[in-house]
Amino acid sequence: MPVQGSQRRLLGSLNSTPTATPKLGLAANQTGARCLEVSIPDGVFLSLGLVSLVENVLVVAAIAKNRNLHSPMYCFICCLALSDLLVSGSNMLETAVILLLEAGALAARAAVVQQLDNVIDVITCSSMLSSLCFLGAIAVDRYISIFYALRYHSIVTLPRAQRVVAAIWVASVLFSTLFIAYCDHAAVLLCLVVFFLAMLVLMAVLYVHMLARACQHAQGIAQLHKRQRPTHQGFGLKGAATLTILLGIFFLCWGPFFLHLTLIVLCPQHPTCSCIFKNFNLFLALIICNAIIDPLIYAFRSQELRRTLKEVLLCSW
């Protein structure tokens, strides 16, 4: 696998930065300036990956077990969990291989290691792309369920959802393969950044519109009960807080990684950008954190899924 100093993570071919010090502190960049670097120990990567792996396996198992959850919405949630599972699993696999290689417990030729790294990179990249796509699909599904409630079951059918899922997986694998093969081309990196921004704008527009409709609905109910102002304001504040948390977590976890890609194109040799490049491992750790948070936001809030999850856990014991 490509090794860039202490930054030995998947997609390491993106990170052409010099060796970094293995601790939180000030590190020197190419010009001698001092910059803050956050080094993520291998144990942290393995721990985060394990937590995400367990969480998302439970989500997939619960949805597969309960036939009441075999609906388009839970189909997208299940695929999101599967994508997050692959992100975490591939990172754990690479970290384990790196540790075995460093300890001398695993002997392999450079060509074999490079091929293994390419395969893991494709899995990681495709699962990242599919994760973003399924986040967008969930937002679209919820939007249709609110604004086209009477026609929802005729618009969003299970066969259509399955075709969307298949298209997302095929496109993710195809584009991730091209991305890994041509990752040194600026156009490829810019396409990924544009894709992330498109998903961010899509989610923001849809969820803001849904919040506005919900506030209008709450206002109408409040008018019927002659309590317009207190009820409407309280619901609006709660909805705005929920929306801020949802979009804030998405941007915080994914934004730094795509900022990294943008800076590679715009200022690969600039001292300030070099300081940011040194935190590449931190950006990947944030994506794994997002894989931990996704089930809490999209899956575990469902009472039906929580009940099925308890049954799964009891059966396992």
Buried (B, 14 or more C-beta within 10 A) or exposed (E): BBBBBBBBBBBBBBBBBBEBBEEEEEBBBEEEEEBEBBBBEBEBBBEBBEBBBBBBBBBBBBBBBBEEBEBBBBBBBBBBBBBBBBBBBBBBBBBBBBBEBEEEEEEEEEEEBEEBBBEBBBBBBBBBBBBBBBBBBBBBBBBBBBEEEEEBEEEBEEEEBEEBBEEBBEBBBEBBBBBBEEBEEEEBBBBBBEBBEEBBEBBBEBBBEBBEEBBEEBBEBBEEEEEBEEBBBEBBEEBEEEBEEBBEBBBEBBBBBBBBBBBBBEBEEBEEBBBBBBBBBBBBBBBBBBBBBBBEBBBBEBEEBEEBBEEBEEEEE
